[in-house]
Amino acid sequence: MALHAKTTGGAAPKRRGFHSLTFEFFVLFFGLIGGAILLILLANTFLLGRYYVSEKQKDLTGAYEQLNRASLNNSIGSDEFDVELVRITSKGNISCIVIDEESQTVKAYAADTQTMVRRMWDNIFDTTEKLPENFSPEDERSWKGADDDFYLVAVLSRKNGQITQIVLDRRTNTQYMEQWGMLENGNYYLLSTAVESIRSNAMIANHFILYVGLAVLLLGLVVAMVLGSRITRPIRQLTSISQRMKRLDFSAKYEGHDTTEIGELGENINDMSATLEKTISELKTANNELKSDLAHKEEVEKMQQEFISNVTHELKTPIALIQGYAEGLQDGITDDKESQDFYTGVIIDEAGKMNGIVQKLLQLMHLEFGQSEVKMQQFDVVEVIRGYLQSSNLLATEKEVRLRFSEGERADIPPEEIPPIMVWADEFLTEEVFQNYFTNALNHIEGDKIIDIRFEQKENCVRISVFNTGKPIPEESLPRIWEKFYKVDKARTREYGGSGVGLSIVRAIQESMHQQYGVINYDNGVEFWFELDTTKR
């Protein structure tokens, strides 16, 4: 359990000493560890010996079963029997001897074969002396009067003619577990394995366990103090949280997951803190939304004022011209038919310019506010551009413009040699972009009067560019040419009837289709370009 809270004031909790939860936890932990160590010592002292003897007895029984099967399948003098005998005795460090009375054959696998033979006959004729009472291996007087090297310590079992016993070799003071009897084929056998001194080993293990246990107890003391402190800390910190809540600071949270009364109290405090935090958050969100709405409103008002200012500025000249020529006609300033037709033509021309400006502004407004639907479809952009140029060929002819076409590395090729290029875009808006670029090129063309239309295919898109010979755009004007009503040469724009909205429409269209666009200056002219996807997104 943990809390993200710090005590920042108030009365400190009282320490209760031996009655504290930390001390009680320490006593419990100490008792459990100490009891476990004591239990291990007792089990090691009183049960380990029996378990060890039982496991050794199982080893001899398993060796007997394998030996019995080998004797039934092979004769005692065969090589196969020798192999099985080696395999059986090598598993558990077991010595073995098998005697066939009929053939007087002895098979042994042991370090001391003579001793094994003698032990066999001692067992058969029951000549092994029992271990005297109060026997001490360290006292040489205990061996005085002994006629044999072995004493019978204990008989463990007598089952189906097989006897399992423990004997003591007084020469080496070593105990052996023996199993002897008769195999199913009538041969006598003896299996023997050394038995470690369980008592001495148990004492060594007990000393080791005791040392380790003391180290564990010392470590447990530290762990108990740490864990006890962690248990009592939530209580002290809940007091700190309540004091912070009294000061209207609801940032502290209880993160425990226990089901005690402390946990329930912490959850209730969390619920109350979360409710207050949610309320404050909702107020902040509402405040931010209000600020955002006000900022949006200010932006819209600014755009409206800018729109009205720009429209007023753009329409001021044509309105003044229309008004002047209309008043002249009304006042009868001229009587000849030619002058009247001129005045009327000016009025019609200026009215057409006003209508064009209004239509373009409406289109731009719809694009910028997302009110113009973009219909993405696949079409051949080369065919669209070729069709537009056919309808606009008269304008290029009147200005004596030379049209050139390029595709990839191929330059100045006939338009019909350009292969189809399928793109994903809005066909109508794409033609609008090209129309603005081409019209812009016609209006600013100078010098050699060349317009070069280029198609450059990339990995997933195609770049279409319109280059015209003439003066480059001033570098300081390049970032602003996409703004509404911005004009690099106002006098020239007025001369050809431009409104300064065309490139703004290009920007709005390309951004609505999430496509790139741009302009590049050259020494002998300007290139405007835009890109379209050739694969569907």
C-alpha positions in Angstrom: 0.0 0.0 0.0 1.2 3.5 -0.8 0.1 7.1 -0.8 1.2 10.0 -3.0 0.9 12.5 -0.2 3.3 14.3 2.1 2.7 15.6 5.5 2.6 19.4 5.2 1.4 20.4 8.6 -0.8 19.5 11.5 -0.3 17.4 14.6 2.0 14.4 14.2 0.6 11.0 15.0 1.5 9.6 18.4 3.9 6.6 18.6 2.5 3.7 20.6 5.7 1.7 21.2 5.1 -1.9 22.1 1.4 -1.5 21.3 2.0 -0.3 17.7 1.2 -2.4 14.6 4.8 -2.3 13.6 5.9 -4.1 16.8 3.1 -6.6 16.6 4.0 -7.4 13.0 7.6 -7.8 14.0 6.7 -10.3 16.8 4.5 -12.3 14.4 7.3 -12.3 11.7 9.9 -13.3 14.3 7.7 -16.1 15.6 7.0 -17.5 12.2 10.7 -17.5 11.1 11.9 -18.8 14.5 9.2 -21.6 14.5 10.1 -22.6 11.0 13.8 -22.9 11.9 13.0 -24.9 15.0 10.8 -27.2 13.0 13.5 -27.8 10.4 16.1 -28.6 13.2 13.7 -31.1 14.8 12.9 -32.7 11.5 16.6 -32.9 10.6 17.5 -34.4 13.9 14.7 -37.0 14.3 13.4 -37.7 10.7 16.4 -37.3 8.4 18.0 -40.5 9.5 14.9 -42.6 8.8 14.3 -40.9 5.5 17.9 -41.6 4.4 17.8 -45.2 5.4 14.5 -45.6 3.6 15.9 -44.2 0.4 19.0 -46.5 0.6 16.7 -49.4 1.2 14.7 -48.5 -2.0 18.0 -48.4 -3.9 18.9 -51.9 -2.8 15.4 -53.2 -3.6 15.6 -51.7 -7.1 19.1 -53.2 -7.6 17.7 -56.6 -6.5 14.9 -56.5 -9.0 17.2 -55.6 -11.9 19.7 -58.3 -10.8 16.9 -60.9 -10.6 15.7 -60.1 -14.1 19.3 -60.3 -15.4 19.8 -63.7 -13.8 16.6 -65.1 -15.4 17.5 -63.8 -18.9 21.2 -64.7 -18.9 23.5 -67.3 -17.3 25.8 -66.2 -14.6 28.8 -66.9 -16.7 27.7 -65.0 -19.8 29.1 -61.6 -20.9 25.6 -60.2 -21.0 25.2 -60.9 -17.3 28.6 -59.1 -16.6 27.3 -56.0 -18.5 24.1 -56.0 -16.5 26.0 -56.4 -13.3 28.2 -53.4 -14.1 25.1 -51.3 -15.0 23.3 -52.3 -11.8 26.1 -51.6 -9.4 27.3 -48.3 -11.0 24.0 -46.5 -10.4 24.1 -46.3 -6.6 27.7 -47.1 -5.7 26.6 -50.6 -4.8 28.8 -53.7 -4.4 27.4 -57.0 -5.5 28.2 -60.7 -5.4 26.3 -63.7 -6.9 27.2 -67.4 -6.1 26.0 -70.4 -8.1 26.4 -73.5 -5.9 25.9 -75.9 -8.7 28.6 -74.5 -11.1 30.7 -73.2 -8.2 30.7 -69.9 -10.1 31.2 -66.6 -8.2 30.4 -63.2 -9.9 31.4 -60.2 -8.0 31.6 -56.5 -8.6 33.2 -54.9 -5.6 36.4 -53.3 -4.4 37.1 -56.2 -1.9 35.7 -59.4 -3.4 37.1 -61.7 -0.6 35.3 -59.6 2.0 32.1 -59.8 0.0 32.4 -63.6 -0.2 33.0 -63.9 3.5 30.1 -61.7 4.3 27.9 -63.9 2.1 28.8 -67.0 4.1 28.5 -65.2 7.4 24.9 -64.2 6.4 24.0 -67.7 5.1 25.3 -69.4 8.3 24.2 -66.5 10.6 27.7 -66.1 12.1 27.7 -62.3 12.3 27.8 -61.1 16.0 25.3 -58.5 17.2 26.6 -55.1 18.2 27.1 -55.0 22.0 25.2 -52.6 24.1 27.0 -49.4 25.1 29.3 -49.8 22.1 31.7 -46.9 21.4 33.6 -47.1 18.1 36.2 -44.7 19.5 37.0 -46.9 22.4 39.4 -49.7 21.4 38.3 -51.8 24.4 34.9 -52.3 22.7 36.7 -54.4 20.0 38.5 -56.7 22.5 37.4 -60.3 22.2 35.8 -59.8 18.8 36.4 -62.7 16.4 35.0 -61.0 13.3 35.5 -57.6 11.6 31.7 -57.0 11.3 28.9 -56.4 13.8 25.2 -56.7 13.1 23.7 -53.3 14.0 20.1 -53.8 13.0 17.8 -56.0 10.8 15.6 -53.6 8.8 13.3 -56.1 7.0 12.7 -59.8 6.2 10.5 -60.2 3.2 10.1 -63.0 0.6 13.4 -64.5 1.7 15.3 -61.2 1.3 16.9 -59.8 4.4 17.9 -56.2 4.7 20.3 -55.2 7.5 22.9 -52.7 8.7 26.3 -53.9 9.7 29.4 -52.1 11.1 32.9 -52.7 9.8 35.1 -52.3 12.8 38.2 -51.9 10.7 37.0 -48.7 9.1 34.3 -47.8 11.5 31.9 -47.6 8.5 28.3 -48.8 8.4 26.9 -50.8 5.4 23.4 -51.6 4.4 23.2 -55.2 3.1 20.5 -57.1 1.3 21.0 -60.8 0.7 19.0 -63.9 -0.1 18.2 -66.1 -3.0 17.3 -65.1 -6.6 14.4 -66.8 -8.4 16.9 -69.0 -10.3 18.3 -70.4 -7.0 21.6 -68.4 -6.9 22.6 -66.6 -3.7 23.3 -62.8 -3.9 24.5 -60.0 -1.7 24.1 -56.3 -2.3 26.0 -53.8 -0.1 26.3 -50.0 0.0 27.9 -47.7 2.5 25.7 -45.7 4.8 26.9 -42.3 5.9 26.9 -41.3 9.5 23.4 -39.7 9.7 24.0 -38.4 13.2 27.2 -36.5 12.5 25.8 -35.2 9.2 22.6 -34.1 10.9 24.6 -32.2 13.5 26.6 -30.4 10.8 23.4 -29.6 9.0 21.8 -28.3 12.2 24.7 -26.0 12.8 24.5 -24.7 9.3 20.8 -24.2 9.5 21.2 -22.4 12.9 23.7 -20.0 11.4 21.5 -19.3 8.4 18.5 -19.0 10.6 20.1 -16.3 12.7 21.0 -14.4 9.6 17.4 -14.8 8.3 16.1 -13.6 11.6 18.3 -10.5 11.5 17.2 -9.8 7.9 13.6 -10.5 9.0 13.9 -7.9 11.7 14.7 -5.3 9.1 12.0 -6.6 6.8 9.5 -6.6 9.6 10.3 -3.1 10.5 10.0 -1.9 6.9 6.7 -3.8 6.3 5.3 -2.7 9.6 6.1 0.9 8.7 4.3 0.4 5.4 1.3 -0.9 7.2 1.0 1.9 9.6 2.0 4.6 7.1 -1.5 4.8 5.5 -3.1 5.6 8.8 -0.7 8.5 9.4 -1.0 9.7 5.8 -4.8 9.6 5.8 -4.5 12.2 8.6 -2.2 14.2 6.3 -4.7 13.9 3.4 -7.6 15.1 5.6 -5.6 18.1 6.7 -4.8 18.9 3.0 -8.5 18.6 2.1 -9.3 21.0 4.9 -7.1 23.5 3.0 -9.0 22.6 -0.3 -6.0 20.7 -1.6 -7.5 17.6 -3.3 -4.5 16.4 -5.2 -3.5 13.6 -2.7 -4.9 10.2 -3.5 -5.1 6.9 -1.5 -3.9 4.0 -3.6 -4.3 1.1 -1.2 -6.3 -1.9 -2.3 -6.9 -3.5 1.1 -10.5 -4.4 2.3 -10.1 -3.2 5.9 -11.7 -0.2 7.4 -8.6 1.8 6.5 -9.0 0.8 2.9 -12.7 1.7 2.9 -12.0 5.1 4.5 -9.3 5.7 1.8 -11.7 4.8 -1.0 -14.3 7.1 0.4 -11.8 9.9 0.6 -10.8 9.1 -3.0 -14.4 9.3 -4.2 -14.9 12.6 -2.5 -11.7 14.0 -3.9 -12.5 12.6 -7.4 -15.9 14.3 -7.3 -14.4 17.7 -6.4 -11.6 17.2 -8.9 -14.2 16.4 -11.6 -16.2 19.4 -10.8 -13.2 21.7 -10.9 -12.1 20.0 -14.2 -15.5 20.6 -15.8 -15.3 24.2 -14.7 -11.9 24.6 -16.3 -13.0 22.8 -19.5 -16.0 25.1 -19.7 -13.8 28.1 -19.2 -11.3 26.9 -21.9 -14.2 26.2 -24.3 -15.5 29.7 -23.6 -12.1 31.1 -24.3 -11.9 29.1 -27.5 -15.3 30.3 -28.6 -14.3 33.9 -28.0 -11.1 33.4 -29.9 -13.0 31.8 -32.8 -15.5 34.6 -32.7 -12.7 37.2 -32.8 -11.1 35.3 -35.7 -14.4 35.2 -37.6 -15.0 38.9 -36.9 -11.5 39.7 -38.1 -12.0 37.6 -41.3 -15.3 39.3 -41.9 -13.7 42.8 -41.4 -10.9 41.8 -43.7 -13.3 40.3 -46.2 -15.4 43.5 -46.2 -12.3 45.7 -46.4 -10.9 43.7 -49.3 -14.2 43.5 -51.2 -14.8 47.3 -50.6 -11.3 48.0 -51.9 -11.7 45.7 -55.0 -15.1 46.9 -55.9 -14.4 50.6 -55.3 -12.7 51.1 -58.7 -15.3 49.3 -60.9 -18.2 50.9 -59.0 -16.6 54.3 -59.4 -16.1 53.7 -63.1 -19.7 52.4 -63.6 -21.1 55.3 -61.7 -19.0 57.9 -63.6 -19.8 56.5 -67.1 -23.5 56.0 -66.1 -23.8 59.6 -64.9 -22.1 60.8 -68.1 -24.6 59.0 -70.2 -27.4 60.3 -68.0 -26.2 63.9 -68.4 -25.8 63.5 -72.2 -22.1 64.2 -72.1 -21.9 62.8 -75.6 -24.3 62.4 -78.5 -22.3 60.3 -80.9 -23.1 56.6 -81.1 -19.4 55.5 -80.9 -18.8 57.3 -77.5 -22.1 55.9 -76.1 -21.1 52.4 -77.1 -17.7 52.9 -75.4 -19.3 54.1 -72.2 -21.7 51.2 -72.3 -18.9 48.7 -72.9 -16.9 50.0 -70.0 -20.0 49.7 -67.7 -20.6 46.1 -68.9 -16.9 45.2 -68.6 -16.6 46.6 -65.0 -19.8 44.8 -64.0 -18.4 41.6 -65.4 -15.3 42.1 -63.3 -17.4 42.7 -60.2 -19.4 39.6 -60.8 -16.1 37.5 -61.3 -14.7 38.9 -58.0 -17.8 38.1 -56.1 -18.0 34.5 -57.5 -14.3 33.8 -56.7 -14.7 35.2 -53.2 -17.8 33.0 -52.6 -15.9 29.9 -53.9 -12.9 30.8 -51.7 -15.1 31.3 -48.7 -16.7 27.9 -49.2 -13.3 26.2 -49.5 -11.8 27.8 -46.5 -14.8 27.1 -44.3 -15.1 23.5 -45.5 -18.4 24.0 -47.1 -17.3 22.9 -50.6 -17.6 19.1 -51.0 -14.5 17.4 -52.4 -15.4 14.4 -54.6 -12.3 12.2 -54.8 -12.3 10.0 -57.9 -9.8 8.4 -60.4 -9.4 10.2 -63.7 -6.8 10.9 -66.4 -5.4 14.3 -65.5 -3.6 14.6 -68.9 -6.9 14.4 -70.7 -8.5 17.0 -68.4 -5.6 19.5 -69.1 -5.6 18.7 -72.8 -9.3 19.4 -73.0 -9.0 22.7 -71.1 -6.1 23.9 -73.4 -8.2 23.1 -76.5 -11.0 25.4 -75.2 -8.4 28.1 -74.3 -6.3 27.9 -77.4 -7.8 31.2 -78.7 -6.4 33.1 -75.8 -2.9 31.7 -76.3 -3.1 32.4 -80.0 -4.1 36.0 -79.5 -1.0 36.6 -77.3 1.2 34.7 -79.7 2.2 32.3 -76.9 4.2 29.2 -77.8 3.0 26.1 -75.8 5.5 23.4 -75.0 4.9 20.1 -73.2 7.4 18.0 -71.2 7.0 14.5 -69.6 9.7 13.2 -67.4 13.0 13.4 -69.3 11.3 14.1 -72.6 11.1 17.9 -73.4 9.2 19.8 -76.0 7.0 16.9 -77.2 3.6 17.0 -78.9 0.8 16.9 -76.3 -0.7 13.7 -77.9 2.6 11.8 -77.0 2.0 12.3 -73.3 0.7 9.0 -71.9 -2.4 8.9 -69.7 -1.7 9.6 -66.0 -4.4 8.3 -63.6 -4.8 10.3 -60.4 -7.1 10.4 -57.4 -8.5 13.8 -56.9 -11.6 16.1 -57.5 -11.7 16.5 -61.3 -13.5 19.8 -61.2 -11.2 21.4 -58.6 -8.1 20.0 -60.3 -9.1 21.8 -63.5 -9.7 24.9 -61.5 -6.2 24.8 -60.1 -4.7 24.4 -63.6 -6.9 27.1 -65.0 -5.7 29.6 -62.4 -2.0 28.7 -63.1 -2.5 28.9 -66.9 -4.4 32.2 -66.7 -1.7 33.6 -64.4 1.0 32.5 -66.9 -0.9 34.2 -69.8 -1.2 37.4 -67.9 2.4 37.6 -66.9 4.2 36.2 -69.9 7.0 38.3 -71.5 10.2 37.8 -73.5 10.1 34.6 -75.6 6.4 34.1 -74.7 6.8 30.4 -73.9 4.5 28.5 -71.6 5.9 25.0 -70.7 3.5 22.5 -69.2 5.4 19.7 -67.5 4.4 16.3 -66.1 6.8 14.6 -63.6 5.8 11.3 -62.1 7.1 10.4 -58.7 6.7 7.3 -56.5 3.0 7.8 -55.4 2.1 11.1 -57.1 2.6 13.3 -60.2 3.8 16.9 -60.2 2.2 19.2 -62.8 3.9 22.5 -63.4 3.2 25.6 -65.5 6.2 27.7 -66.5 6.1 31.0 -68.3 8.9 33.2 -69.5 9.0 36.7 -67.9 10.2 38.5 -64.8 10.7 36.5 -61.6 8.6 37.2 -58.6 10.4 39.4 -56.1 11.7 37.3 -53.3 10.0 39.3 -50.6 6.7 38.7 -52.3 6.9 34.9 -52.6 5.5 34.1 -49.1 2.5 36.4 -49.6 1.4 35.5 -53.2 -1.1 32.9 -51.7 -2.9 35.5 -49.6 -6.2 36.9 -50.7 -6.1 40.1 -52.8 -2.3 40.2 -52.7 -1.0 41.7 -55.9 2.7 41.9 -56.9 2.0 44.5 -59.6 -1.3 46.2 -58.9 -1.2 48.3 -62.0 -0.7 45.3 -64.2 -3.3 43.3 -62.3 -5.8 46.0 -62.9 -4.9 46.1 -66.6 -5.8 42.5 -67.2 -8.7 42.4 -64.8 -7.1 40.3 -62.1 -8.5 40.2 -58.6 -5.7 38.7 -56.5 -7.9 35.7 -55.5 -6.8 33.0 -58.0 -3.7 31.8 -56.1 -5.7 31.8 -52.8 -8.2 29.5 -54.5 -5.3 27.2 -55.6 -4.1 27.1 -52.0 -7.5 26.3 -50.6 -8.2 23.6 -53.2 -4.9 21.8 -52.7 -5.2 21.9 -48.9 -8.7 20.6 -49.0 -7.4 17.6 -51.0 -4.3 17.4 -48.7 -1.9 17.9 -51.7 1.3 19.9 -52.1 1.7 23.1 -54.2 4.3 25.8 -54.7 6.2 28.3 -56.9 9.8 28.3 -58.2 11.6 31.4 -59.5 14.0 31.2 -62.5 16.1 33.8 -64.2 13.9 33.8 -67.2 10.5 33.2 -65.7 8.3 31.6 -63.0 7.1 28.0 -62.5 3.9 27.2 -60.5 3.4 23.5 -59.6 0.9 21.3 -57.8 0.9 17.5 -57.0 -1.8 14.8 -57.2 -1.9 11.3 -55.8 -1.6 8.5 -58.3 -2.5 5.9 -55.7 -5.6 5.9 -53.5 -4.9 6.8 -49.9 
